[in-house]
Structure formats: C-alpha cells, structure tokens
Amino acid sequence: MGPRIIRGVLPTARDGSDRLADHDGRERFVIADSGVSAEVLVFPPGEIVENGVEFHYGGTTWVITGVRRDSGVPVAEPAAH
C-alpha cells in the first residue's frame, strides 16, 4: 500500500489561534496512533502540522499531541482519547 495523502484537511488550533501554514513546498508526515494501531499519514504542502492542530481522518477527529523524540515526526491521537 502506498502512502496515504490527506487532502482537503482543514486543521484548526484547539486554542483558536490563527496559525500560518508551512510554505516550504514539502510534504509532512504525521503518525496517527490510536493506541491499538498506528499509521503514517502524509500531509500535502501548505497544511498546518503542529501541536494542538486537529484534523479529520477515517471518521475520527485527531489532535497532534507531540513529536517523537528520535525523529521529530508529529504524533496524533484521537481527540476523545
């Protein structure tokens, strides 16, 4: 299976702040970890990928909660987790 590219995601900051998207033109990876399984998601350039950002994927609302210490890749958990 190839990478899952998330399109049409409208991330929002939990604190309501107005955050600017990355404009470096590179895709960003996020580990979606449900506690039972984990997937690596690929976000297109221009999407906001940082702590506190929520997005919808697979019928679930996810929130980015931190980064992996070894790789710096953001990790998301289900928002109701």
Sequence and secondary structure as in RCSB ss.txt:
>XXXX:A:sequence
MGPRIIRGVLPTARDGSDRLADHDGRERFVIADSGVSAEVLVFPPGEIVENGVEFHYGGTTWVITGVRRDSGVPV
AEPAAH
>XXXX:A:secstr
   EE  S   EETT        S   EEEEEE SS EEEEEE TT   STTEEEEETTEEEEEEEE TTT  EE
EEETT 
